[in-house]
Amino acid sequence: MSSVPVPVPVPAPPPRPGRGGPLLSLRGISKSFGAVAALTDVSLDVAAGQVLALVGDNGAGKSTLVKVLSGVHPPDFGTIVFGSRTVTVPSPAAARQLGIATVFQDLALCENLNVVENLYLGRELRGLRLDDVTMEVTSRALLDELSATIPSVRLPVAALSGGQRQTVAIARSLLGDPKVIILDEPTAALGVAQTAEVLNLIERLRERGLGVIMVSHSMAEVKAVADTVAVLRLGRNNGVFDASDATASELVAAITGATDNVVSRRAGRPAAVPPETAVPPPPAGADPDRSPRS
């Protein structure tokens, strides 16, 4: 009976200079579902106060990696280091206890409840009865700190825009005082104005000193807020880039594995030269050397 080879962990590039050591490190993370290898030898680092964009094509392993970090799927192989100690994340509750918060695409908000009730859902402050005053004051203070544009914390979530709902979901995750927050495609279903609102919120998270992992397909959003870009391709690491230096062509090439793509061809295309102004031909029988009368 042949033995199954154990993947060897591979080192990841160091976090961006100037942000201290990594807060969260993954080394050689592998995860398979039957015969399908979703992740193979994936390594990653994120530091406090750093926005790490996780990009890749559909099926690259981004969602699986998010679920590994969130405690939904335990890895088959590999090591997770949080702070300075090696940890396991066997469940979502264990992830939250460690200080890893995740905001999934579906947000999991109750539309019939107001903002305060959604923020404290399942962890209400109680004395002899619900402490509504403290919960409302805390909710207002947190949303103000995030520069949220929510007019009232007593509005039902059903009355909020997509960007405002995303803000509520992120604010709810911050009540547990996490050190790392994972945003799974936070702008996927938002318009331009709402997307700008969420990107501003990500900047606030960076200012709070959190390590932020943002899953995204938008190169413009990645370039706008990310410090570092990590590319997954076919379940493996395929490059880590400094967001300020990497070009869209380089990122697309790393995502697709093809250096010849529409972005690179457009970048190498010469600028269009406007045609010279055409001079109409002289009328029949006119002297071509004679200037027209003024």
N, C-alpha and C positions, 0 to 999 in steps of 0.2 A: 504493500500500500504506500503510495507516494505521499510525502509530506507537503503541506502547503507552505510556500516560502513566506517568511515574515518580512514585510516591507521595512527597509532601513530608513530611519528619519533623515531628512535632508535639511541643512541650515537655511534659514530665510535671511534676506538682506536686513541689515540693522534698521531701526526706525529712523525717521528723519532727524538729522542733527539738531541740537538745541532744545529738544523736548524731554531730555532725560531718558532713563532706561525704559524698556517696554513694560506696560502695565499688564498686558495680556499677551501671551506667546503660545502659539501652536507649533508643534514639531511632529512632522511625519504622520499627520492625521489621515487615516484611511477608513472608508466605510463602503461596504458592499451590501446590495440587496439581491440575494441569490447569486446568479452569475453576472450581475451588472455591478461594475465597480463605479460607484458614484464619486468617490474621492480616493485619490492615490497620492500618498506622501505629501500632503499639503502642509506648508509651513507659513506662518503669518505672525506679524507683530503689530501691536497698536499701543501708543504711549498716551499718557494723560495729556489732555489738551490737543489731541491730534484727531483730524478727520481722515479716516481711511476709506476710500471708495473701493468697493469690491465689484468688479465688472466682469462680464463674460457673456457668451452667447447663451441662448436657451439650451438647457441640458449640460451646462458647464460645471455644475455642482454648487452654485451659489446658495440655493435654498437648502440643500443638504448641509452645507457648512453652517448656515445660520441655525438650523435645527440641532446640530451637534453642540454649538455654543449655548443654545437655549435649553438644553437638557431633554429635547424631544427624542433624539436618536443618539445613543451612546456610540462613540467611535469603536471600530474593531481593533485598530492599532493607533499608536501615537500618544503624545503627551500634551496636556494643557497646563500651562504655568500661569497662575494669577497672582499678581504681586511678586512675591519671591518664593512661592511654594507651589509644588505640583498638586493639582486638584483633580477630582472627578466631578462630572456634572450629570448625575444619574436621572435628574428630573427637572422640570421647569421651576419647581419650588426651590430646589438646591441652587439653581442658577441665580434666582432672585436673592437668596440668602448670601451667596458669594458677592453679589454686587453687579450682576450682569442682567440688564433689562432689555427686552426685545419688544419692538412694535411691529407687528405683522401687517400685511397689506389689508386684511379685513377689518382691522382696528378693534373689533369686538366691543363696540359701544352699544348701549341701550338707548334707542332713539326716543323712547317715551319718558326717559329720566332727564333731569336737568344736568348742568355741567358739574355741580358739586356732587350730586348723587353718583354720577359716573366716575368722578375722580376717586371717591371713597367706597365704591361698590365692593363689598366683601370685606372691608376693613374699616367700617364706620367707627367713629369715636363715640364711646358710650360711657355714661355715668349711670344715674338712675334712669335716664332716657337718652336718646340721641343728642349729642352735643352739636346741634345745627350751627350755632353761632361760631364756634371755633373752626368747624369744617369750612364754613363760608369765608371766614377771614383768612384762613390758610390758603384756600383756593385762590382768592383774589391776589394775595401776596405772591404766590407762585406764578400765576399768569402774568402779573405785572412785571415780575423779574424776567420773564421770557419775552416781554414786549408783545404779548398776544393782543390781537384785535377783536376780542370777544366782548360785546357790549354789556352783557350781564351774565353772571354765573348761575342765575336762576332761569335762564332760557333752556327749553328742552333741546337736546342734541338734534332733533329733527329739524329745528329752525336754523341750524348752522350751515355754513358753506363747507365744501370739502376741505379747504385749508384749515378752517377753524376746528373741524372734527379731528384732523391730524394733530393739531396743537393740543387738543384735549387728551388724545391718546398718549402723546409724548409726555405731557404734564403728569398724567396718571402714573406713568412709569417712573417719574422722578420722585414720587412720594416715598419710595423705598430707599432713597439716597444711594443710587447705584454709582459705580465707578466707570462702567462701560455700558453704552447704550447702542443697540443694533436697530437700524431702521431699514426695513425690507421694502425697497422701492416706494419711498414715502410720497413721491409726486406722480406716480404712474397714472392716476385717474384725475389729475388736477389741471385746471386751466393756467394761463400765463400768470395772472395776478395771484392766484392761490399758490402756485409753485414758488413765486418770489417770497411769499409769506413764510413758507416752510423752509426755504433756504436761509432766510434771516433767522429763523428759529434754530437751525443747525449752527449758525454762527454764535448764538447765545449759549448753546451747549458747549461749544469749544471754550468760550470765555469762562464757563463754570469749571473748567478743568477736567471735563469728562473725556474719556476715549470714545470716539464715535466711529462706528462701522456703518457705512451707508451703501446699500446695494442699489445700483442704478444702471440703466441702459442709456442714459442721456450724457453724451460727452460734454455738452455745454454746462450742465449742472455739476458734473464732476470737476471741470476746470474752474467753476465759479467758487466752490466751497472746499474742495478736498485739498489736503496737504500731500497725500500719497495715494497712488492708484495701484491696487493689486489685481492682476488679471488671472482668471481661471480659464483653462481651456481643456475640455474633455476630462474634467475632474482633477487636473494637475495645475501646479503653479506654472504660469507662462510669462512671468515678468513682474517686477515691482518698479514703479516709475515715480519720480518727483512730479507732482501735478503741474507745477509752474514751468517745468522744462519740457515735458512730453508734449508732442504734437498729436492732433487728432489722427493723423495718418499712422503714427507709431502705435497708438492705442488700438486702432482698428486692425492693424496688422497682427498685433499680439492676440486680439480676441478671435480673429478668423483664421490665423495661421497663414495668411496670404499677404505678401508685400505689394502685390499688384491689385489694387482695389480702386473703387470710384473716388475715394477721398485722396489717395496718393496721385491718381491721374489728374484730378482737378487741381491739386496743388502744383503739379508740374506743367500744367497747361499755360502757355504764354498768354499774357493779358491781351484782350481784344483791342485792336487799333481801330478807332472810328474812321470810316471811309472819308476820303476827301470830298469836299463839296463839289458836286458836279456842275459844270458850266453849260447852260443850254446852247445848242448849236444856233448859228445866225440864221435868220429867215432866208428863204430862197431868193436869189438875185441880189442879196446885199453884199457890199464889199467887206470881206472879213477883216481887212486892215483898218477900216474906218470905225472910229469910236462912236457910240450912240450919243445923240444929243441929250444934253442935260435938261 
